[in-house]
Amino acid sequence: MTVFHFFNCAILTFGPHAVYYSATPLSEYDTLGTSVKAALVYLGTALVKLVCLATFLKVSETDNFDPYQELLKALIGFIDVAGLYFALTQLTHRNISQNHKFQAVGLGWAFADSVLHRLAPLWVGARGLEFTWDYLLQGLEANANLVLSISLAALGSLMWLRKNKPKTLIPIIYACAGIVATMPSITSCVKNSTCQYPYYSDIWPLQLFEAGIGMAISKGGRL
C-alpha cells in the first residue's frame, strides 16, 4: 500500500505536466527541447534565489508573519521574472509561434519546480507506513503551480515578445506579472492569517486561490 500511495502522489504531482504536453499542440510541434532548456534555466534561477534567500533573510524562531521578511521574499521572487525573460528572449528556439513558445517555457518551468521541491519529499515521505494527506496536497499544489507558471510565461510573452500590444494594457500586464511573481508571499500571508486551522483545512482555499488567479490572468491575457 505504501508503494501504491507513492505512485498515486507522484502521478498527481507530475502527471498533469505530461497530459498538458500531449493534449496541446506542443507535442505536434516537438517543443520538448524548449521545455528542457526552460527547466535548466529554472534550476539556475533557483540557485540564485537560494543564495539571495540565505544572504538577506534571517531565520525566524517563530512562525509569526514578518512584513519586512515577506517583502524581501517578494522582491527576491522577481528573480523568477528575470529567469523567464532569459528563457523567452535569449534561448534559441525552433521555428514555433509565440503561443507555443510561452507554453513550452511555462511547462518546463513548472516541471522543474515540481522535481526540485516535491520529488525528494515524495520519495522519502509518501512511502512511509503511516498514511498522510500532505503528499496528495503537494500534488494539488503542483497543479496550481503549473497554472501559475504558464500564466507568468504568458504575461512575459505579452511584455517582451508582442510588439503591437495596446498601450492601455501595459500597466495591467505589469501589475498582473507582479501579482503572479509575488504569489508565494501572498499565499504565505493568507496562510498565516488562517494558521489557527489545521494544515489540511486551510491549504484547499490557498490552492484554489492560486489556480483561480492564474486562470483569470491567463484568460485576461488572451483579450
CYANA upper distance limits for C-alpha pairs under 8 A (distance plus 0.5 A):
  1 MET  CA      5 HIS  CA      6.57
  2 THR  CA      6 PHE  CA      6.73
  2 THR  CA    126 ALA  CA      7.45
  2 THR  CA    127 ARG  CA      5.30
  2 THR  CA    128 GLY  CA      6.75
  2 THR  CA    129 LEU  CA      6.80
  2 THR  CA    131 PHE  CA      8.42
  3 VAL  CA      7 PHE  CA      6.74
  3 VAL  CA    126 ALA  CA      8.42
  3 VAL  CA    127 ARG  CA      6.28
  4 PHE  CA      8 ASN  CA      6.67
  5 HIS  CA      9 CYS  CA      6.73
  5 HIS  CA    126 ALA  CA      6.97
  5 HIS  CA    127 ARG  CA      7.49
  6 PHE  CA     10 ALA  CA      6.55
  6 PHE  CA    122 LEU  CA      7.26
  6 PHE  CA    123 TRP  CA      7.72
  6 PHE  CA    126 ALA  CA      5.45
  6 PHE  CA    127 ARG  CA      6.10
  7 PHE  CA     11 ILE  CA      6.48
  8 ASN  CA     12 LEU  CA      6.68
  9 CYS  CA     13 THR  CA      6.59
  9 CYS  CA    122 LEU  CA      7.85
  9 CYS  CA    126 ALA  CA      7.95
  9 CYS  CA    135 TYR  CA      6.67
  9 CYS  CA    136 LEU  CA      5.88
  9 CYS  CA    139 GLY  CA      6.69
 10 ALA  CA     14 PHE  CA      6.45
 10 ALA  CA     15 GLY  CA      7.94
 10 ALA  CA    119 LEU  CA      8.37
 10 ALA  CA    122 LEU  CA      7.65
 10 ALA  CA    139 GLY  CA      7.83
 11 ILE  CA     15 GLY  CA      5.15
 11 ILE  CA     16 PRO  CA      8.38
 12 LEU  CA     16 PRO  CA      7.52
 12 LEU  CA    136 LEU  CA      7.78
 12 LEU  CA    139 GLY  CA      5.63
 12 LEU  CA    140 LEU  CA      7.55
 13 THR  CA    114 SER  CA      7.77
 13 THR  CA    138 GLN  CA      7.62
 13 THR  CA    139 GLY  CA      4.44
 13 THR  CA    140 LEU  CA      7.35
 13 THR  CA    142 ALA  CA      6.20
 13 THR  CA    143 ASN  CA      7.36
 14 PHE  CA     18 ALA  CA      7.58
 14 PHE  CA    111 PHE  CA      7.75
 14 PHE  CA    114 SER  CA      7.83
 14 PHE  CA    139 GLY  CA      8.19
 14 PHE  CA    142 ALA  CA      8.31
 15 GLY  CA     19 VAL  CA      6.74
 16 PRO  CA     20 TYR  CA      6.41
 16 PRO  CA    143 ASN  CA      7.42
 17 HIS  CA     21 TYR  CA      6.78
 17 HIS  CA    107 LEU  CA      7.23
 17 HIS  CA    111 PHE  CA      7.15
 17 HIS  CA    146 LEU  CA      8.11
 18 ALA  CA     22 SER  CA      6.67
 19 VAL  CA     23 ALA  CA      6.26
 20 TYR  CA     24 THR  CA      6.55
 21 TYR  CA     25 PRO  CA      8.13
 21 TYR  CA     26 LEU  CA      6.18
 21 TYR  CA     27 SER  CA      6.36
 21 TYR  CA    107 LEU  CA      8.32
 22 SER  CA     26 LEU  CA      7.49
 22 SER  CA     27 SER  CA      5.89
 23 ALA  CA     27 SER  CA      8.20
 24 THR  CA     28 GLU  CA      8.44
 25 PRO  CA     29 TYR  CA      6.85
 25 PRO  CA    100 HIS  CA      8.05
 26 LEU  CA     30 ASP  CA      6.64
 26 LEU  CA     31 THR  CA      6.08
 26 LEU  CA     32 LEU  CA      8.22
 26 LEU  CA    100 HIS  CA      6.83
 26 LEU  CA    103 GLN  CA      8.29
 26 LEU  CA    104 ALA  CA      7.39
 27 SER  CA     31 THR  CA      7.00
 27 SER  CA     32 LEU  CA      7.96
 29 TYR  CA     96 ILE  CA      7.80
 31 THR  CA     35 SER  CA      7.05
 31 THR  CA     94 ARG  CA      8.26
 31 THR  CA    100 HIS  CA      8.28
 31 THR  CA    101 LYS  CA      8.30
 31 THR  CA    104 ALA  CA      6.78
 32 LEU  CA     36 VAL  CA      6.72
 32 LEU  CA    104 ALA  CA      7.81
 33 GLY  CA     37 LYS  CA      6.72
 34 THR  CA     38 ALA  CA      6.68
 34 THR  CA     93 HIS  CA      6.76
 34 THR  CA     94 ARG  CA      8.46
 34 THR  CA    101 LYS  CA      7.99
 34 THR  CA    104 ALA  CA      6.58
 34 THR  CA    105 VAL  CA      6.88
 34 THR  CA    108 GLY  CA      8.21
 35 SER  CA     39 ALA  CA      6.66
 35 SER  CA    104 ALA  CA      5.48
 35 SER  CA    105 VAL  CA      5.73
 35 SER  CA    106 GLY  CA      8.17
 35 SER  CA    107 LEU  CA      6.83
 35 SER  CA    108 GLY  CA      4.63
 35 SER  CA    109 TRP  CA      7.87
 36 VAL  CA     40 LEU  CA      6.85
 36 VAL  CA    108 GLY  CA      6.42
 37 LYS  CA     41 VAL  CA      6.80
 37 LYS  CA     87 ALA  CA      8.12
 37 LYS  CA     91 LEU  CA      8.17
 37 LYS  CA    105 VAL  CA      8.50
 37 LYS  CA    108 GLY  CA      8.09
 38 ALA  CA     42 TYR  CA      6.67
 38 ALA  CA     84 LEU  CA      8.45
 38 ALA  CA     87 ALA  CA      6.25
 38 ALA  CA    104 ALA  CA      8.45
 38 ALA  CA    105 VAL  CA      5.74
 38 ALA  CA    106 GLY  CA      8.20
 38 ALA  CA    108 GLY  CA      5.81
 38 ALA  CA    109 TRP  CA      6.21
 39 ALA  CA     43 LEU  CA      6.89
 39 ALA  CA    105 VAL  CA      8.33
 39 ALA  CA    108 GLY  CA      5.26
 39 ALA  CA    109 TRP  CA      5.54
 39 ALA  CA    110 ALA  CA      8.40
 39 ALA  CA    111 PHE  CA      7.61
 39 ALA  CA    112 ALA  CA      5.60
 40 LEU  CA     44 GLY  CA      6.98
 40 LEU  CA    112 ALA  CA      8.25
 41 VAL  CA     45 THR  CA      6.62
 41 VAL  CA     83 GLY  CA      7.03
 41 VAL  CA     86 PHE  CA      8.47
 41 VAL  CA     87 ALA  CA      7.15
 42 TYR  CA     46 ALA  CA      6.44
 42 TYR  CA     80 ASP  CA      8.32
 42 TYR  CA     83 GLY  CA      7.25
 42 TYR  CA    109 TRP  CA      6.35
 42 TYR  CA    112 ALA  CA      7.18
 42 TYR  CA    113 ASP  CA      7.99
 43 LEU  CA     47 LEU  CA      6.78
 43 LEU  CA    112 ALA  CA      7.60
 44 GLY  CA     48 VAL  CA      6.96
 45 THR  CA     49 LYS  CA      6.69
 45 THR  CA     79 ILE  CA      7.37
 45 THR  CA     80 ASP  CA      7.05
 45 THR  CA     83 GLY  CA      6.37
 46 ALA  CA     50 LEU  CA      6.53
 47 LEU  CA     51 VAL  CA      6.84
 48 VAL  CA     52 CYS  CA      6.78
 48 VAL  CA     79 ILE  CA      8.46
 49 LYS  CA     53 LEU  CA      6.49
 49 LYS  CA     76 ILE  CA      7.06
 49 LYS  CA     77 GLY  CA      8.13
 49 LYS  CA     79 ILE  CA      7.30
 50 LEU  CA     54 ALA  CA      6.58
 51 VAL  CA     55 THR  CA      6.57
 52 CYS  CA     56 PHE  CA      6.43
 52 CYS  CA     57 LEU  CA      8.33
 52 CYS  CA     76 ILE  CA      7.60
 53 LEU  CA     57 LEU  CA      5.79
 53 LEU  CA     73 LYS  CA      7.86
 53 LEU  CA     76 ILE  CA      7.95
 54 ALA  CA     58 LYS  CA      8.09
 56 PHE  CA     72 LEU  CA      8.23
 57 LEU  CA     69 GLN  CA      6.96
 57 LEU  CA     72 LEU  CA      7.90
 57 LEU  CA     73 LYS  CA      8.25
 58 LYS  CA     69 GLN  CA      8.36
 64 ASN  CA    192 ASN  CA      7.95
 65 PHE  CA     70 GLU  CA      8.36
 65 PHE  CA    189 CYS  CA      7.56
 65 PHE  CA    192 ASN  CA      6.96
 66 ASP  CA     70 GLU  CA      6.67
 67 PRO  CA     71 LEU  CA      6.50
 68 TYR  CA     72 LEU  CA      6.84
 69 GLN  CA     73 LYS  CA      6.63
 70 GLU  CA     74 ALA  CA      6.56
 70 GLU  CA    185 SER  CA      6.49
 71 LEU  CA     75 LEU  CA      6.73
 71 LEU  CA    185 SER  CA      8.28
 72 LEU  CA     76 ILE  CA      6.63
 73 LYS  CA     77 GLY  CA      6.60
 73 LYS  CA    185 SER  CA      7.35
 74 ALA  CA     78 PHE  CA      7.43
 74 ALA  CA    181 ALA  CA      7.94
 74 ALA  CA    182 THR  CA      5.52
 74 ALA  CA    184 PRO  CA      8.10
 74 ALA  CA    185 SER  CA      6.36
 75 LEU  CA     79 ILE  CA      8.28
 75 LEU  CA    182 THR  CA      8.18
 77 GLY  CA     81 VAL  CA      8.14
 77 GLY  CA    181 ALA  CA      6.35
 77 GLY  CA    182 THR  CA      6.63
 78 PHE  CA     82 ALA  CA      7.13
 78 PHE  CA    178 GLY  CA      8.42
 78 PHE  CA    181 ALA  CA      6.36
 78 PHE  CA    182 THR  CA      7.97
 79 ILE  CA     83 GLY  CA      6.72
 80 ASP  CA     84 LEU  CA      6.63
 80 ASP  CA    181 ALA  CA      7.63
 81 VAL  CA     85 TYR  CA      6.60
 81 VAL  CA    152 LEU  CA      8.47
 81 VAL  CA    156 GLY  CA      8.35
 81 VAL  CA    181 ALA  CA      7.42
 82 ALA  CA     86 PHE  CA      6.84
 83 GLY  CA     87 ALA  CA      6.72
 84 LEU  CA     88 LEU  CA      6.47
 84 LEU  CA    105 VAL  CA      8.35
 84 LEU  CA    153 ALA  CA      7.25
 84 LEU  CA    156 GLY  CA      7.67
 85 TYR  CA     89 THR  CA      6.43
 85 TYR  CA     90 GLN  CA      8.17
 85 TYR  CA    156 GLY  CA      7.22
 85 TYR  CA    160 TRP  CA      8.12
 86 PHE  CA     90 GLN  CA      5.54
 86 PHE  CA     91 LEU  CA      7.27
 87 ALA  CA     91 LEU  CA      5.92
 87 ALA  CA    105 VAL  CA      7.45
 88 LEU  CA    101 LYS  CA      7.94
 88 LEU  CA    102 PHE  CA      7.49
 88 LEU  CA    105 VAL  CA      7.60
 88 LEU  CA    153 ALA  CA      8.48
 88 LEU  CA    156 GLY  CA      8.11
 88 LEU  CA    157 SER  CA      7.66
 89 THR  CA    160 TRP  CA      8.00
 89 THR  CA    161 LEU  CA      8.07
 93 HIS  CA    101 LYS  CA      8.39
 96 ILE  CA    100 HIS  CA      6.78
 96 ILE  CA    101 LYS  CA      6.89
 97 SER  CA    101 LYS  CA      6.62
 98 GLN  CA    102 PHE  CA      6.72
 98 GLN  CA    157 SER  CA      7.60
 98 GLN  CA    161 LEU  CA      7.95
 99 ASN  CA    103 GLN  CA      6.84
 99 ASN  CA    154 ALA  CA      8.38
100 HIS  CA    104 ALA  CA      6.54
101 LYS  CA    105 VAL  CA      6.64
102 PHE  CA    106 GLY  CA      6.43
102 PHE  CA    150 ILE  CA      7.65
102 PHE  CA    153 ALA  CA      5.78
102 PHE  CA    154 ALA  CA      6.18
102 PHE  CA    156 GLY  CA      8.43
102 PHE  CA    157 SER  CA      6.74
103 GLN  CA    107 LEU  CA      6.47
103 GLN  CA    150 ILE  CA      6.48
103 GLN  CA    153 ALA  CA      7.57
103 GLN  CA    154 ALA  CA      7.81
104 ALA  CA    108 GLY  CA      6.67
105 VAL  CA    109 TRP  CA      6.54
105 VAL  CA    150 ILE  CA      8.18
105 VAL  CA    153 ALA  CA      7.28
106 GLY  CA    110 ALA  CA      6.62
106 GLY  CA    146 LEU  CA      8.09
106 GLY  CA    149 SER  CA      5.64
106 GLY  CA    150 ILE  CA      4.73
106 GLY  CA    151 SER  CA      8.12
106 GLY  CA    152 LEU  CA      7.95
106 GLY  CA    153 ALA  CA      5.82
106 GLY  CA    154 ALA  CA      8.43
107 LEU  CA    111 PHE  CA      6.62
107 LEU  CA    146 LEU  CA      7.38
107 LEU  CA    149 SER  CA      7.71
107 LEU  CA    150 ILE  CA      6.91
108 GLY  CA    112 ALA  CA      6.61
109 TRP  CA    113 ASP  CA      6.81
109 TRP  CA    149 SER  CA      7.16
110 ALA  CA    114 SER  CA      6.78
110 ALA  CA    142 ALA  CA      8.35
110 ALA  CA    145 ASN  CA      7.00
110 ALA  CA    146 LEU  CA      5.63
110 ALA  CA    149 SER  CA      6.24
110 ALA  CA    150 ILE  CA      8.26
111 PHE  CA    115 VAL  CA      6.72
111 PHE  CA    146 LEU  CA      8.13
112 ALA  CA    116 LEU  CA      6.51
113 ASP  CA    117 HIS  CA      6.50
113 ASP  CA    118 ARG  CA      8.42
114 SER  CA    118 ARG  CA      5.75
114 SER  CA    119 LEU  CA      7.30
114 SER  CA    142 ALA  CA      6.65
115 VAL  CA    119 LEU  CA      5.48
115 VAL  CA    120 ALA  CA      8.37
116 LEU  CA    120 ALA  CA      8.19
117 HIS  CA    121 PRO  CA      8.13
118 ARG  CA    122 LEU  CA      6.58
118 ARG  CA    138 GLN  CA      7.77
119 LEU  CA    123 TRP  CA      6.66
120 ALA  CA    124 VAL  CA      6.59
121 PRO  CA    125 GLY  CA      6.05
121 PRO  CA    126 ALA  CA      7.90
122 LEU  CA    126 ALA  CA      5.44
122 LEU  CA    127 ARG  CA      7.98
122 LEU  CA    135 TYR  CA      7.05
123 TRP  CA    127 ARG  CA      6.99
124 VAL  CA    128 GLY  CA      7.86
125 GLY  CA    135 TYR  CA      8.35
126 ALA  CA    131 PHE  CA      8.25
126 ALA  CA    132 THR  CA      8.37
126 ALA  CA    135 TYR  CA      6.94
133 TRP  CA    137 LEU  CA      6.75
133 TRP  CA    200 TYR  CA      7.88
134 ASP  CA    138 GLN  CA      6.72
134 ASP  CA    200 TYR  CA      7.90
135 TYR  CA    139 GLY  CA      6.88
136 LEU  CA    140 LEU  CA      7.05
137 LEU  CA    141 GLU  CA      6.60
137 LEU  CA    200 TYR  CA      8.45
137 LEU  CA    203 ILE  CA      8.18
138 GLN  CA    142 ALA  CA      6.68
139 GLY  CA    143 ASN  CA      6.99
140 LEU  CA    144 ALA  CA      6.93
140 LEU  CA    207 GLN  CA      7.70
141 GLU  CA    145 ASN  CA      6.66
141 GLU  CA    207 GLN  CA      6.42
142 ALA  CA    146 LEU  CA      6.68
143 ASN  CA    147 VAL  CA      7.12
143 ASN  CA    211 ALA  CA      8.46
144 ALA  CA    148 LEU  CA      6.87
144 ALA  CA    207 GLN  CA      6.56
144 ALA  CA    208 LEU  CA      8.04
144 ALA  CA    210 GLU  CA      6.46
144 ALA  CA    211 ALA  CA      5.20
144 ALA  CA    214 GLY  CA      8.49
145 ASN  CA    149 SER  CA      6.47
145 ASN  CA    210 GLU  CA      8.00
145 ASN  CA    211 ALA  CA      7.92
146 LEU  CA    150 ILE  CA      6.77
147 VAL  CA    151 SER  CA      6.59
147 VAL  CA    211 ALA  CA      6.54
147 VAL  CA    214 GLY  CA      6.07
147 VAL  CA    215 MET  CA      7.22
148 LEU  CA    152 LEU  CA      6.62
148 LEU  CA    180 VAL  CA      7.26
148 LEU  CA    210 GLU  CA      7.58
148 LEU  CA    211 ALA  CA      7.24
148 LEU  CA    213 ILE  CA      8.24
148 LEU  CA    214 GLY  CA      5.26
148 LEU  CA    215 MET  CA      8.29
149 SER  CA    153 ALA  CA      6.69
150 ILE  CA    154 ALA  CA      6.55
150 ILE  CA    218 SER  CA      8.46
151 SER  CA    155 LEU  CA      6.76
151 SER  CA    180 VAL  CA      8.34
151 SER  CA    214 GLY  CA      6.10
151 SER  CA    215 MET  CA      7.80
151 SER  CA    217 ILE  CA      6.91
151 SER  CA    218 SER  CA      5.68
152 LEU  CA    156 GLY  CA      6.64
152 LEU  CA    177 ALA  CA      6.75
152 LEU  CA    180 VAL  CA      6.86
152 LEU  CA    181 ALA  CA      8.00
153 ALA  CA    157 SER  CA      6.63
154 ALA  CA    158 LEU  CA      6.84
154 ALA  CA    218 SER  CA      7.46
154 ALA  CA    221 GLY  CA      7.57
155 LEU  CA    159 MET  CA      6.68
155 LEU  CA    173 ILE  CA      6.98
155 LEU  CA    174 TYR  CA      8.49
155 LEU  CA    176 CYS  CA      8.16
155 LEU  CA    177 ALA  CA      6.75
155 LEU  CA    218 SER  CA      8.45
155 LEU  CA    221 GLY  CA      7.31
156 GLY  CA    160 TRP  CA      6.42
156 GLY  CA    161 LEU  CA      8.11
156 GLY  CA    177 ALA  CA      8.16
157 SER  CA    161 LEU  CA      5.49
157 SER  CA    162 ARG  CA      6.95
158 LEU  CA    162 ARG  CA      5.60
158 LEU  CA    165 LYS  CA      7.92
158 LEU  CA    173 ILE  CA      8.14
158 LEU  CA    221 GLY  CA      8.15
159 MET  CA    170 ILE  CA      8.11
159 MET  CA    173 ILE  CA      7.68
159 MET  CA    174 TYR  CA      8.24
165 LYS  CA    169 LEU  CA      7.78
165 LYS  CA    170 ILE  CA      8.14
166 PRO  CA    170 ILE  CA      7.54
168 THR  CA    172 ILE  CA      8.29
169 LEU  CA    173 ILE  CA      6.57
170 ILE  CA    174 TYR  CA      6.80
171 PRO  CA    175 ALA  CA      6.54
172 ILE  CA    176 CYS  CA      6.60
173 ILE  CA    177 ALA  CA      6.69
173 ILE  CA    221 GLY  CA      8.43
174 TYR  CA    178 GLY  CA      6.69
175 ALA  CA    179 ILE  CA      6.80
176 CYS  CA    180 VAL  CA      6.77
176 CYS  CA    217 ILE  CA      7.32
177 ALA  CA    181 ALA  CA      6.53
178 GLY  CA    182 THR  CA      6.57
179 ILE  CA    183 MET  CA      6.44
180 VAL  CA    213 ILE  CA      8.44
180 VAL  CA    214 GLY  CA      7.90
182 THR  CA    186 ILE  CA      6.84
183 MET  CA    187 THR  CA      6.54
183 MET  CA    210 GLU  CA      7.95
184 PRO  CA    188 SER  CA      6.56
185 SER  CA    189 CYS  CA      6.65
186 ILE  CA    190 VAL  CA      6.82
187 THR  CA    191 LYS  CA      6.43
187 THR  CA    206 LEU  CA      6.86
187 THR  CA    210 GLU  CA      8.31
188 SER  CA    192 ASN  CA      6.61
189 CYS  CA    193 SER  CA      6.73
190 VAL  CA    194 THR  CA      6.96
190 VAL  CA    206 LEU  CA      8.08
191 LYS  CA    195 CYS  CA      6.36
191 LYS  CA    202 ASP  CA      7.50
191 LYS  CA    203 ILE  CA      8.21
191 LYS  CA    206 LEU  CA      7.90
194 THR  CA    202 ASP  CA      7.31
195 CYS  CA    199 TYR  CA      8.33
195 CYS  CA    202 ASP  CA      8.21
197 TYR  CA    201 SER  CA      6.88
197 TYR  CA    202 ASP  CA      6.81
198 PRO  CA    202 ASP  CA      7.05
199 TYR  CA    203 ILE  CA      6.48
200 TYR  CA    204 TRP  CA      7.75
202 ASP  CA    206 LEU  CA      7.30
203 ILE  CA    207 GLN  CA      6.73
204 TRP  CA    208 LEU  CA      6.70
205 PRO  CA    209 PHE  CA      6.36
206 LEU  CA    210 GLU  CA      6.67
207 GLN  CA    211 ALA  CA      6.63
208 LEU  CA    212 GLY  CA      6.33
209 PHE  CA    213 ILE  CA      6.62
210 GLU  CA    214 GLY  CA      6.74
211 ALA  CA    215 MET  CA      6.58
212 GLY  CA    216 ALA  CA      6.53
213 ILE  CA    217 ILE  CA      6.65
214 GLY  CA    218 SER  CA      6.58
215 MET  CA    219 LYS  CA      6.54
216 ALA  CA    220 GLY  CA      6.60
217 ILE  CA    221 GLY  CA      6.53
218 SER  CA    222 ARG  CA      7.27
219 LYS  CA    223 LEU  CA      7.62
